[in-house]
């Protein structure tokens, strides 16, 4: 399993559409497959924060599966707050 640091994200309204880093770009669908299949894990660490994993959240009545970081006290490492890719 390769470990991939996420430094940027693609966004569309309130949805993360891609994860990006020095390793390249993964669409939302590819990242979900990677995480669920154990191919890659994705994580975020901005200066001054701890490393947080990107996780797949289950589908609900309003939308399908989606990506987010493990909650912590630092909003700067949230996927929505990373620069666009």
PyMOL Python script that loads the backbone (N, CA, C, O; Angstrom):
from pymol import cmd

cmd.read_pdbstr("""\
ATOM      1  N   UNK A   1       0.842  -1.178   0.000  1.00  0.00           N
ATOM      2  CA  UNK A   1       0.000   0.000   0.000  1.00  0.00           C
ATOM      3  C   UNK A   1       0.885   1.238   0.000  1.00  0.00           C
ATOM      4  O   UNK A   1       1.785   1.376   0.829  1.00  0.00           O
ATOM      5  N   UNK A   2       0.620   2.119  -0.926  1.00  0.00           N
ATOM      6  CA  UNK A   2       1.350   3.382  -0.987  1.00  0.00           C
ATOM      7  C   UNK A   2       0.620   4.434  -0.153  1.00  0.00           C
ATOM      8  O   UNK A   2      -0.610   4.482  -0.128  1.00  0.00           O
ATOM      9  N   UNK A   3       1.378   5.252   0.510  1.00  0.00           N
ATOM     10  CA  UNK A   3       0.842   6.332   1.322  1.00  0.00           C
ATOM     11  C   UNK A   3       0.994   7.639   0.552  1.00  0.00           C
ATOM     12  O   UNK A   3       2.101   8.000   0.153  1.00  0.00           O
ATOM     13  N   UNK A   4      -0.103   8.342   0.345  1.00  0.00           N
ATOM     14  CA  UNK A   4      -0.099   9.545  -0.485  1.00  0.00           C
ATOM     15  C   UNK A   4      -0.537  10.770   0.307  1.00  0.00           C
ATOM     16  O   UNK A   4      -1.642  10.816   0.848  1.00  0.00           O
ATOM     17  N   UNK A   5       0.351  11.761   0.364  1.00  0.00           N
ATOM     18  CA  UNK A   5       0.004  13.013   1.032  1.00  0.00           C
ATOM     19  C   UNK A   5      -0.818  13.874   0.083  1.00  0.00           C
ATOM     20  O   UNK A   5      -0.418  14.109  -1.057  1.00  0.00           O
ATOM     21  N   UNK A   6      -1.953  14.335   0.554  1.00  0.00           N
ATOM     22  CA  UNK A   6      -2.829  15.207  -0.219  1.00  0.00           C
ATOM     23  C   UNK A   6      -2.475  16.653   0.105  1.00  0.00           C
ATOM     24  O   UNK A   6      -2.499  17.067   1.264  1.00  0.00           O
ATOM     25  N   UNK A   7      -2.145  17.414  -0.936  1.00  0.00           N
ATOM     26  CA  UNK A   7      -1.781  18.816  -0.746  1.00  0.00           C
ATOM     27  C   UNK A   7      -2.796  19.770  -1.363  1.00  0.00           C
ATOM     28  O   UNK A   7      -2.829  20.954  -1.026  1.00  0.00           O
ATOM     29  N   UNK A   8      -3.622  19.250  -2.266  1.00  0.00           N
ATOM     30  CA  UNK A   8      -4.626  20.055  -2.953  1.00  0.00           C
ATOM     31  C   UNK A   8      -5.843  19.182  -3.212  1.00  0.00           C
ATOM     32  O   UNK A   8      -5.754  17.954  -3.190  1.00  0.00           O
ATOM     33  N   UNK A   9      -6.984  19.824  -3.458  1.00  0.00           N
ATOM     34  CA  UNK A   9      -8.196  19.079  -3.777  1.00  0.00           C
ATOM     35  C   UNK A   9      -8.967  19.753  -4.895  1.00  0.00           C
ATOM     36  O   UNK A   9      -8.918  20.972  -5.058  1.00  0.00           O
ATOM     37  N   UNK A  10      -9.679  18.944  -5.661  1.00  0.00           N
ATOM     38  CA  UNK A  10     -10.651  19.454  -6.616  1.00  0.00           C
ATOM     39  C   UNK A  10     -11.990  19.543  -5.903  1.00  0.00           C
ATOM     40  O   UNK A  10     -12.329  18.673  -5.101  1.00  0.00           O
ATOM     41  N   UNK A  11     -12.744  20.582  -6.189  1.00  0.00           N
ATOM     42  CA  UNK A  11     -14.004  20.815  -5.486  1.00  0.00           C
ATOM     43  C   UNK A  11     -15.111  21.187  -6.455  1.00  0.00           C
ATOM     44  O   UNK A  11     -14.868  21.820  -7.483  1.00  0.00           O
ATOM     45  N   UNK A  12     -16.334  20.787  -6.118  1.00  0.00           N
ATOM     46  CA  UNK A  12     -17.523  21.177  -6.853  1.00  0.00           C
ATOM     47  C   UNK A  12     -18.621  21.371  -5.822  1.00  0.00           C
ATOM     48  O   UNK A  12     -19.138  20.396  -5.277  1.00  0.00           O
ATOM     49  N   UNK A  13     -18.976  22.592  -5.553  1.00  0.00           N
ATOM     50  CA  UNK A  13     -19.922  22.930  -4.486  1.00  0.00           C
ATOM     51  C   UNK A  13     -19.397  22.361  -3.167  1.00  0.00           C
ATOM     52  O   UNK A  13     -18.305  22.728  -2.732  1.00  0.00           O
ATOM     53  N   UNK A  14     -20.141  21.489  -2.539  1.00  0.00           N
ATOM     54  CA  UNK A  14     -19.731  20.922  -1.250  1.00  0.00           C
ATOM     55  C   UNK A  14     -19.110  19.538  -1.384  1.00  0.00           C
ATOM     56  O   UNK A  14     -19.032  18.794  -0.406  1.00  0.00           O
ATOM     57  N   UNK A  15     -18.670  19.190  -2.583  1.00  0.00           N
ATOM     58  CA  UNK A  15     -18.143  17.847  -2.819  1.00  0.00           C
ATOM     59  C   UNK A  15     -16.677  17.909  -3.230  1.00  0.00           C
ATOM     60  O   UNK A  15     -16.286  18.754  -4.034  1.00  0.00           O
ATOM     61  N   UNK A  16     -15.876  17.019  -2.680  1.00  0.00           N
ATOM     62  CA  UNK A  16     -14.480  16.867  -3.093  1.00  0.00           C
ATOM     63  C   UNK A  16     -14.478  15.961  -4.318  1.00  0.00           C
ATOM     64  O   UNK A  16     -14.961  14.831  -4.248  1.00  0.00           O
ATOM     65  N   UNK A  17     -13.948  16.436  -5.429  1.00  0.00           N
ATOM     66  CA  UNK A  17     -13.980  15.684  -6.686  1.00  0.00           C
ATOM     67  C   UNK A  17     -12.646  15.049  -7.036  1.00  0.00           C
ATOM     68  O   UNK A  17     -12.592  14.173  -7.899  1.00  0.00           O
ATOM     69  N   UNK A  18     -11.558  15.474  -6.379  1.00  0.00           N
ATOM     70  CA  UNK A  18     -10.230  14.915  -6.666  1.00  0.00           C
ATOM     71  C   UNK A  18      -9.288  15.195  -5.505  1.00  0.00           C
ATOM     72  O   UNK A  18      -9.446  16.172  -4.773  1.00  0.00           O
ATOM     73  N   UNK A  19      -8.306  14.315  -5.354  1.00  0.00           N
ATOM     74  CA  UNK A  19      -7.216  14.512  -4.403  1.00  0.00           C
ATOM     75  C   UNK A  19      -5.933  14.650  -5.204  1.00  0.00           C
ATOM     76  O   UNK A  19      -5.720  13.903  -6.159  1.00  0.00           O
ATOM     77  N   UNK A  20      -5.068  15.598  -4.829  1.00  0.00           N
ATOM     78  CA  UNK A  20      -3.846  15.851  -5.586  1.00  0.00           C
ATOM     79  C   UNK A  20      -2.650  16.000  -4.648  1.00  0.00           C
ATOM     80  O   UNK A  20      -2.783  16.442  -3.506  1.00  0.00           O
ATOM     81  N   UNK A  21      -1.490  15.622  -5.156  1.00  0.00           N
ATOM     82  CA  UNK A  21      -0.246  15.749  -4.402  1.00  0.00           C
ATOM     83  C   UNK A  21       0.932  15.579  -5.333  1.00  0.00           C
ATOM     84  O   UNK A  21       0.766  15.559  -6.552  1.00  0.00           O
ATOM     85  N   UNK A  22       2.125  15.456  -4.769  1.00  0.00           N
ATOM     86  CA  UNK A  22       3.333  15.284  -5.569  1.00  0.00           C
ATOM     87  C   UNK A  22       3.274  14.007  -6.401  1.00  0.00           C
ATOM     88  O   UNK A  22       3.978  13.901  -7.405  1.00  0.00           O
ATOM     89  N   UNK A  23       2.467  13.056  -6.016  1.00  0.00           N
ATOM     90  CA  UNK A  23       2.295  11.773  -6.694  1.00  0.00           C
ATOM     91  C   UNK A  23       1.370  11.868  -7.900  1.00  0.00           C
ATOM     92  O   UNK A  23       1.347  10.948  -8.717  1.00  0.00           O
ATOM     93  N   UNK A  24       0.599  12.962  -8.041  1.00  0.00           N
ATOM     94  CA  UNK A  24      -0.324  13.126  -9.166  1.00  0.00           C
ATOM     95  C   UNK A  24      -1.712  13.486  -8.690  1.00  0.00           C
ATOM     96  O   UNK A  24      -1.878  14.210  -7.709  1.00  0.00           O
ATOM     97  N   UNK A  25      -2.710  12.973  -9.393  1.00  0.00           N
ATOM     98  CA  UNK A  25      -4.114  13.314  -9.134  1.00  0.00           C
ATOM     99  C   UNK A  25      -4.951  12.037  -9.141  1.00  0.00           C
ATOM    100  O   UNK A  25      -4.752  11.163  -9.985  1.00  0.00           O
ATOM    101  N   UNK A  26      -5.884  11.933  -8.203  1.00  0.00           N
ATOM    102  CA  UNK A  26      -6.835  10.823  -8.173  1.00  0.00           C
ATOM    103  C   UNK A  26      -8.241  11.408  -8.113  1.00  0.00           C
ATOM    104  O   UNK A  26      -8.526  12.270  -7.282  1.00  0.00           O
ATOM    105  N   UNK A  27      -9.107  10.942  -8.987  1.00  0.00           N
ATOM    106  CA  UNK A  27     -10.504  11.375  -8.931  1.00  0.00           C
ATOM    107  C   UNK A  27     -11.136  10.873  -7.635  1.00  0.00           C
ATOM    108  O   UNK A  27     -10.597   9.986  -6.972  1.00  0.00           O
ATOM    109  N   UNK A  28     -12.258  11.437  -7.289  1.00  0.00           N
ATOM    110  CA  UNK A  28     -12.993  10.998  -6.100  1.00  0.00           C
ATOM    111  C   UNK A  28     -13.264   9.495  -6.174  1.00  0.00           C
ATOM    112  O   UNK A  28     -13.041   8.769  -5.205  1.00  0.00           O
ATOM    113  N   UNK A  29     -13.743   9.040  -7.318  1.00  0.00           N
ATOM    114  CA  UNK A  29     -14.071   7.622  -7.473  1.00  0.00           C
ATOM    115  C   UNK A  29     -12.833   6.748  -7.308  1.00  0.00           C
ATOM    116  O   UNK A  29     -12.894   5.701  -6.663  1.00  0.00           O
ATOM    117  N   UNK A  30     -11.703   7.175  -7.891  1.00  0.00           N
ATOM    118  CA  UNK A  30     -10.470   6.399  -7.779  1.00  0.00           C
ATOM    119  C   UNK A  30      -9.970   6.373  -6.340  1.00  0.00           C
ATOM    120  O   UNK A  30      -9.551   5.326  -5.847  1.00  0.00           O
ATOM    121  N   UNK A  31     -10.011   7.513  -5.667  1.00  0.00           N
ATOM    122  CA  UNK A  31      -9.558   7.573  -4.271  1.00  0.00           C
ATOM    123  C   UNK A  31     -10.412   6.679  -3.379  1.00  0.00           C
ATOM    124  O   UNK A  31      -9.885   6.002  -2.496  1.00  0.00           O
ATOM    125  N   UNK A  32     -11.721   6.671  -3.599  1.00  0.00           N
ATOM    126  CA  UNK A  32     -12.601   5.799  -2.814  1.00  0.00           C
ATOM    127  C   UNK A  32     -12.237   4.338  -3.054  1.00  0.00           C
ATOM    128  O   UNK A  32     -12.148   3.559  -2.105  1.00  0.00           O
ATOM    129  N   UNK A  33     -12.026   3.962  -4.309  1.00  0.00           N
ATOM    130  CA  UNK A  33     -11.621   2.585  -4.626  1.00  0.00           C
ATOM    131  C   UNK A  33     -10.281   2.246  -3.976  1.00  0.00           C
ATOM    132  O   UNK A  33     -10.115   1.161  -3.420  1.00  0.00           O
ATOM    133  N   UNK A  34      -9.324   3.179  -4.046  1.00  0.00           N
ATOM    134  CA  UNK A  34      -8.000   2.959  -3.456  1.00  0.00           C
ATOM    135  C   UNK A  34      -8.089   2.720  -1.953  1.00  0.00           C
ATOM    136  O   UNK A  34      -7.474   1.791  -1.429  1.00  0.00           O
ATOM    137  N   UNK A  35      -8.856   3.562  -1.262  1.00  0.00           N
ATOM    138  CA  UNK A  35      -8.975   3.467   0.192  1.00  0.00           C
ATOM    139  C   UNK A  35      -9.713   2.187   0.582  1.00  0.00           C
ATOM    140  O   UNK A  35      -9.251   1.435   1.440  1.00  0.00           O
ATOM    141  N   UNK A  36     -10.850   1.947  -0.045  1.00  0.00           N
ATOM    142  CA  UNK A  36     -11.640   0.768   0.317  1.00  0.00           C
ATOM    143  C   UNK A  36     -10.937  -0.535  -0.058  1.00  0.00           C
ATOM    144  O   UNK A  36     -11.082  -1.546   0.629  1.00  0.00           O
ATOM    145  N   UNK A  37     -10.173  -0.506  -1.154  1.00  0.00           N
ATOM    146  CA  UNK A  37      -9.477  -1.709  -1.589  1.00  0.00           C
ATOM    147  C   UNK A  37      -8.116  -1.903  -0.959  1.00  0.00           C
ATOM    148  O   UNK A  37      -7.488  -2.943  -1.153  1.00  0.00           O
ATOM    149  N   UNK A  38      -7.645  -0.910  -0.200  1.00  0.00           N
ATOM    150  CA  UNK A  38      -6.348  -1.015   0.452  1.00  0.00           C
ATOM    151  C   UNK A  38      -5.166  -0.805  -0.479  1.00  0.00           C
ATOM    152  O   UNK A  38      -4.038  -1.156  -0.135  1.00  0.00           O
ATOM    153  N   UNK A  39      -5.412  -0.233  -1.667  1.00  0.00           N
ATOM    154  CA  UNK A  39      -4.337   0.036  -2.618  1.00  0.00           C
ATOM    155  C   UNK A  39      -3.468   1.196  -2.157  1.00  0.00           C
ATOM    156  O   UNK A  39      -2.241   1.108  -2.183  1.00  0.00           O
ATOM    157  N   UNK A  40      -4.107   2.285  -1.733  1.00  0.00           N
ATOM    158  CA  UNK A  40      -3.411   3.479  -1.255  1.00  0.00           C
ATOM    159  C   UNK A  40      -4.156   4.029  -0.050  1.00  0.00           C
ATOM    160  O   UNK A  40      -5.368   3.854   0.079  1.00  0.00           O
ATOM    161  N   UNK A  41      -3.420   4.693   0.827  1.00  0.00           N
ATOM    162  CA  UNK A  41      -4.075   5.507   1.832  1.00  0.00           C
ATOM    163  C   UNK A  41      -3.669   6.952   1.562  1.00  0.00           C
ATOM    164  O   UNK A  41      -2.569   7.224   1.082  1.00  0.00           O
ATOM    165  N   UNK A  42      -4.559   7.854   1.872  1.00  0.00           N
ATOM    166  CA  UNK A  42      -4.360   9.283   1.626  1.00  0.00           C
ATOM    167  C   UNK A  42      -4.411  10.002   2.966  1.00  0.00           C
ATOM    168  O   UNK A  42      -5.174   9.627   3.856  1.00  0.00           O
ATOM    169  N   UNK A  43      -3.587  11.044   3.101  1.00  0.00           N
ATOM    170  CA  UNK A  43      -3.533  11.788   4.354  1.00  0.00           C
ATOM    171  C   UNK A  43      -3.169  13.235   4.076  1.00  0.00           C
ATOM    172  O   UNK A  43      -2.642  13.571   3.016  1.00  0.00           O
ATOM    173  N   UNK A  44      -3.462  14.084   5.052  1.00  0.00           N
ATOM    174  CA  UNK A  44      -3.195  15.519   4.965  1.00  0.00           C
ATOM    175  C   UNK A  44      -2.374  15.925   6.175  1.00  0.00           C
ATOM    176  O   UNK A  44      -2.648  15.506   7.300  1.00  0.00           O
ATOM    177  N   UNK A  45      -1.370  16.743   5.930  1.00  0.00           N
ATOM    178  CA  UNK A  45      -0.638  17.372   7.026  1.00  0.00           C
ATOM    179  C   UNK A  45      -0.153  18.726   6.554  1.00  0.00           C
ATOM    180  O   UNK A  45       0.705  18.824   5.677  1.00  0.00           O
ATOM    181  N   UNK A  46      -0.706  19.757   7.138  1.00  0.00           N
ATOM    182  CA  UNK A  46      -0.255  21.109   6.842  1.00  0.00           C
ATOM    183  C   UNK A  46       0.671  21.538   7.973  1.00  0.00           C
ATOM    184  O   UNK A  46       0.581  20.998   9.076  1.00  0.00           O
ATOM    185  N   UNK A  47       1.564  22.501   7.723  1.00  0.00           N
ATOM    186  CA  UNK A  47       2.515  22.908   8.763  1.00  0.00           C
ATOM    187  C   UNK A  47       1.816  23.248  10.083  1.00  0.00           C
ATOM    188  O   UNK A  47       0.806  23.951  10.116  1.00  0.00           O
ATOM    189  N   UNK A  48       2.382  22.731  11.150  1.00  0.00           N
ATOM    190  CA  UNK A  48       1.870  23.011  12.480  1.00  0.00           C
ATOM    191  C   UNK A  48       0.718  22.115  12.919  1.00  0.00           C
ATOM    192  O   UNK A  48       0.126  22.343  13.975  1.00  0.00           O
ATOM    193  N   UNK A  49       0.388  21.086  12.111  1.00  0.00           N
ATOM    194  CA  UNK A  49      -0.711  20.194  12.483  1.00  0.00           C
ATOM    195  C   UNK A  49      -0.240  18.746  12.482  1.00  0.00           C
ATOM    196  O   UNK A  49       0.817  18.422  11.940  1.00  0.00           O
ATOM    197  N   UNK A  50      -1.028  17.896  13.087  1.00  0.00           N
ATOM    198  CA  UNK A  50      -0.785  16.461  13.033  1.00  0.00           C
ATOM    199  C   UNK A  50      -1.308  15.910  11.712  1.00  0.00           C
ATOM    200  O   UNK A  50      -2.161  16.517  11.063  1.00  0.00           O
ATOM    201  N   UNK A  51      -0.796  14.776  11.335  1.00  0.00           N
ATOM    202  CA  UNK A  51      -1.255  14.087  10.137  1.00  0.00           C
ATOM    203  C   UNK A  51      -2.659  13.541  10.395  1.00  0.00           C
ATOM    204  O   UNK A  51      -2.916  12.949  11.444  1.00  0.00           O
ATOM    205  N   UNK A  52      -3.572  13.743   9.429  1.00  0.00           N
ATOM    206  CA  UNK A  52      -4.924  13.186   9.523  1.00  0.00           C
ATOM    207  C   UNK A  52      -5.212  12.385   8.256  1.00  0.00           C
ATOM    208  O   UNK A  52      -4.841  12.792   7.155  1.00  0.00           O
ATOM    209  N   UNK A  53      -5.868  11.258   8.423  1.00  0.00           N
ATOM    210  CA  UNK A  53      -6.197  10.399   7.297  1.00  0.00           C
ATOM    211  C   UNK A  53      -7.427  10.892   6.560  1.00  0.00           C
ATOM    212  O   UNK A  53      -8.326  11.488   7.152  1.00  0.00           O
ATOM    213  N   UNK A  54      -7.454  10.633   5.250  1.00  0.00           N
ATOM    214  CA  UNK A  54      -8.652  10.839   4.449  1.00  0.00           C
ATOM    215  C   UNK A  54      -9.454   9.544   4.550  1.00  0.00           C
ATOM    216  O   UNK A  54      -8.908   8.455   4.369  1.00  0.00           O
ATOM    217  N   UNK A  55     -10.736   9.663   4.836  1.00  0.00           N
ATOM    218  CA  UNK A  55     -11.598   8.499   5.004  1.00  0.00           C
ATOM    219  C   UNK A  55     -12.791   8.582   4.051  1.00  0.00           C
ATOM    220  O   UNK A  55     -13.170   9.658   3.590  1.00  0.00           O
ATOM    221  N   UNK A  56     -13.363   7.426   3.776  1.00  0.00           N
ATOM    222  CA  UNK A  56     -14.566   7.343   2.947  1.00  0.00           C
ATOM    223  C   UNK A  56     -15.770   7.303   3.875  1.00  0.00           C
ATOM    224  O   UNK A  56     -15.854   6.466   4.773  1.00  0.00           O
ATOM    225  N   UNK A  57     -16.690   8.212   3.645  1.00  0.00           N
ATOM    226  CA  UNK A  57     -17.921   8.240   4.433  1.00  0.00           C
ATOM    227  C   UNK A  57     -19.004   7.508   3.647  1.00  0.00           C
ATOM    228  O   UNK A  57     -19.076   7.625   2.424  1.00  0.00           O
ATOM    229  N   UNK A  58     -19.849   6.750   4.354  1.00  0.00           N
ATOM    230  CA  UNK A  58     -20.876   5.969   3.651  1.00  0.00           C
ATOM    231  C   UNK A  58     -21.923   6.853   2.987  1.00  0.00           C
ATOM    232  O   UNK A  58     -22.158   7.992   3.390  1.00  0.00           O
ATOM    233  N   UNK A  59     -22.535   6.292   1.968  1.00  0.00           N
ATOM    234  CA  UNK A  59     -23.611   7.000   1.275  1.00  0.00           C
ATOM    235  C   UNK A  59     -24.778   7.212   2.232  1.00  0.00           C
ATOM    236  O   UNK A  59     -25.033   6.400   3.122  1.00  0.00           O
ATOM    237  N   UNK A  60     -25.478   8.320   2.028  1.00  0.00           N
ATOM    238  CA  UNK A  60     -26.685   8.575   2.807  1.00  0.00           C
ATOM    239  C   UNK A  60     -27.824   8.895   1.841  1.00  0.00           C
ATOM    240  O   UNK A  60     -27.662   8.756   0.629  1.00  0.00           O
ATOM    241  N   UNK A  61     -28.939   9.308   2.349  1.00  0.00           N
ATOM    242  CA  UNK A  61     -30.112   9.570   1.510  1.00  0.00           C
ATOM    243  C   UNK A  61     -29.900  10.709   0.521  1.00  0.00           C
ATOM    244  O   UNK A  61     -30.547  10.756  -0.525  1.00  0.00           O
ATOM    245  N   UNK A  62     -28.987  11.636   0.855  1.00  0.00           N
ATOM    246  CA  UNK A  62     -28.809  12.827   0.022  1.00  0.00           C
ATOM    247  C   UNK A  62     -27.660  12.736  -0.972  1.00  0.00           C
ATOM    248  O   UNK A  62     -27.635  13.485  -1.950  1.00  0.00           O
ATOM    249  N   UNK A  63     -26.712  11.839  -0.745  1.00  0.00           N
ATOM    250  CA  UNK A  63     -25.579  11.737  -1.662  1.00  0.00           C
ATOM    251  C   UNK A  63     -24.895  10.383  -1.519  1.00  0.00           C
ATOM    252  O   UNK A  63     -25.137   9.634  -0.572  1.00  0.00           O
ATOM    253  N   UNK A  64     -24.045  10.100  -2.479  1.00  0.00           N
ATOM    254  CA  UNK A  64     -23.281   8.856  -2.443  1.00  0.00           C
ATOM    255  C   UNK A  64     -22.111   8.973  -1.483  1.00  0.00           C
ATOM    256  O   UNK A  64     -22.023   9.921  -0.702  1.00  0.00           O
ATOM    257  N   UNK A  65     -21.220   8.003  -1.550  1.00  0.00           N
ATOM    258  CA  UNK A  65     -20.027   8.026  -0.701  1.00  0.00           C
ATOM    259  C   UNK A  65     -19.247   9.310  -0.956  1.00  0.00           C
ATOM    260  O   UNK A  65     -19.264   9.853  -2.060  1.00  0.00           O
ATOM    261  N   UNK A  66     -18.566   9.785   0.080  1.00  0.00           N
ATOM    262  CA  UNK A  66     -17.764  10.998  -0.074  1.00  0.00           C
ATOM    263  C   UNK A  66     -16.510  10.907   0.771  1.00  0.00           C
ATOM    264  O   UNK A  66     -16.388  10.049   1.645  1.00  0.00           O
ATOM    265  N   UNK A  67     -15.571  11.818   0.490  1.00  0.00           N
ATOM    266  CA  UNK A  67     -14.274  11.841   1.166  1.00  0.00           C
ATOM    267  C   UNK A  67     -14.230  12.968   2.186  1.00  0.00           C
ATOM    268  O   UNK A  67     -14.800  14.039   1.975  1.00  0.00           O
ATOM    269  N   UNK A  68     -13.546  12.711   3.290  1.00  0.00           N
ATOM    270  CA  UNK A  68     -13.286  13.761   4.277  1.00  0.00           C
ATOM    271  C   UNK A  68     -12.081  13.336   5.110  1.00  0.00           C
ATOM    272  O   UNK A  68     -11.650  12.184   5.055  1.00  0.00           O
ATOM    273  N   UNK A  69     -11.547  14.277   5.877  1.00  0.00           N
ATOM    274  CA  UNK A  69     -10.456  13.940   6.797  1.00  0.00           C
ATOM    275  C   UNK A  69     -11.053  13.575   8.147  1.00  0.00           C
ATOM    276  O   UNK A  69     -12.165  13.981   8.484  1.00  0.00           O
ATOM    277  N   UNK A  70     -10.286  12.797   8.916  1.00  0.00           N
ATOM    278  CA  UNK A  70     -10.701  12.506  10.284  1.00  0.00           C
ATOM    279  C   UNK A  70     -10.847  13.832  11.027  1.00  0.00           C
ATOM    280  O   UNK A  70      -9.958  14.678  10.931  1.00  0.00           O
ATOM    281  N   UNK A  71     -11.923  14.037  11.756  1.00  0.00           N
ATOM    282  CA  UNK A  71     -12.114  15.299  12.465  1.00  0.00           C
ATOM    283  C   UNK A  71     -11.035  15.538  13.528  1.00  0.00           C
ATOM    284  O   UNK A  71     -10.639  14.623  14.250  1.00  0.00           O
ATOM    285  N   UNK A  72     -10.583  16.763  13.603  1.00  0.00           N
ATOM    286  CA  UNK A  72      -9.696  17.196  14.672  1.00  0.00           C
ATOM    287  C   UNK A  72      -9.967  18.669  14.937  1.00  0.00           C
ATOM    288  O   UNK A  72     -10.940  19.219  14.421  1.00  0.00           O
ATOM    289  N   UNK A  73      -9.145  19.300  15.712  1.00  0.00           N
ATOM    290  CA  UNK A  73      -9.389  20.692  16.101  1.00  0.00           C
ATOM    291  C   UNK A  73      -8.805  21.704  15.131  1.00  0.00           C
ATOM    292  O   UNK A  73      -8.845  22.904  15.402  1.00  0.00           O
ATOM    293  N   UNK A  74      -8.256  21.246  13.994  1.00  0.00           N
ATOM    294  CA  UNK A  74      -7.563  22.134  13.075  1.00  0.00           C
ATOM    295  C   UNK A  74      -8.288  22.196  11.736  1.00  0.00           C
ATOM    296  O   UNK A  74      -8.190  21.245  10.961  1.00  0.00           O
ATOM    297  N   UNK A  75      -9.006  23.268  11.432  1.00  0.00           N
ATOM    298  CA  UNK A  75      -9.721  23.339  10.165  1.00  0.00           C
ATOM    299  C   UNK A  75      -8.805  23.477   8.946  1.00  0.00           C
ATOM    300  O   UNK A  75      -9.245  23.212   7.828  1.00  0.00           O
ATOM    301  N   UNK A  76      -7.543  23.885   9.128  1.00  0.00           N
ATOM    302  CA  UNK A  76      -6.667  24.091   7.977  1.00  0.00           C
ATOM    303  C   UNK A  76      -6.330  22.803   7.249  1.00  0.00           C
ATOM    304  O   UNK A  76      -5.884  22.849   6.102  1.00  0.00           O
ATOM    305  N   UNK A  77      -6.531  21.644   7.889  1.00  0.00           N
ATOM    306  CA  UNK A  77      -6.226  20.390   7.213  1.00  0.00           C
ATOM    307  C   UNK A  77      -7.480  19.698   6.678  1.00  0.00           C
ATOM    308  O   UNK A  77      -7.420  18.543   6.259  1.00  0.00           O
ATOM    309  N   UNK A  78      -8.608  20.398   6.691  1.00  0.00           N
ATOM    310  CA  UNK A  78      -9.833  19.870   6.093  1.00  0.00           C
ATOM    311  C   UNK A  78      -9.716  19.922   4.570  1.00  0.00           C
ATOM    312  O   UNK A  78      -9.141  20.866   4.028  1.00  0.00           O
ATOM    313  N   UNK A  79     -10.243  18.938   3.889  1.00  0.00           N
ATOM    314  CA  UNK A  79     -10.126  18.875   2.428  1.00  0.00           C
ATOM    315  C   UNK A  79     -10.687  20.131   1.760  1.00  0.00           C
ATOM    316  O   UNK A  79     -10.122  20.605   0.774  1.00  0.00           O
ATOM    317  N   UNK A  80     -11.779  20.672   2.275  1.00  0.00           N
ATOM    318  CA  UNK A  80     -12.359  21.881   1.691  1.00  0.00           C
ATOM    319  C   UNK A  80     -11.440  23.091   1.789  1.00  0.00           C
ATOM    320  O   UNK A  80     -11.557  24.020   0.990  1.00  0.00           O
ATOM    321  N   UNK A  81     -10.533  23.093   2.750  1.00  0.00           N
ATOM    322  CA  UNK A  81      -9.670  24.249   2.970  1.00  0.00           C
ATOM    323  C   UNK A  81      -8.315  24.161   2.272  1.00  0.00           C
ATOM    324  O   UNK A  81      -7.524  25.101   2.346  1.00  0.00           O
ATOM    325  N   UNK A  82      -8.038  23.051   1.597  1.00  0.00           N
ATOM    326  CA  UNK A  82      -6.780  22.926   0.861  1.00  0.00           C
ATOM    327  C   UNK A  82      -6.878  23.693  -0.457  1.00  0.00           C
ATOM    328  O   UNK A  82      -7.980  23.915  -0.958  1.00  0.00           O
ATOM    329  N   UNK A  83      -5.735  24.101  -1.028  1.00  0.00           N
ATOM    330  CA  UNK A  83      -5.768  24.796  -2.310  1.00  0.00           C
ATOM    331  C   UNK A  83      -6.366  23.915  -3.403  1.00  0.00           C
ATOM    332  O   UNK A  83      -6.355  22.689  -3.298  1.00  0.00           O
ATOM    333  N   UNK A  84      -6.885  24.548  -4.447  1.00  0.00           N
ATOM    334  CA  UNK A  84      -7.442  23.816  -5.582  1.00  0.00           C
ATOM    335  C   UNK A  84      -6.355  23.170  -6.427  1.00  0.00           C
ATOM    336  O   UNK A  84      -5.242  23.682  -6.542  1.00  0.00           O
ATOM    337  N   UNK A  85      -6.710  22.021  -7.020  1.00  0.00           N
ATOM    338  CA  UNK A  85      -5.786  21.377  -7.959  1.00  0.00           C
ATOM    339  C   UNK A  85      -6.433  21.269  -9.332  1.00  0.00           C
ATOM    340  O   UNK A  85      -5.818  20.755 -10.266  1.00  0.00           O
TER     341      UNK A  85
END
""", "prot")
cmd.dss("prot")
cmd.show_as("cartoon", "prot")
cmd.util.cbc("prot")
cmd.orient("prot")
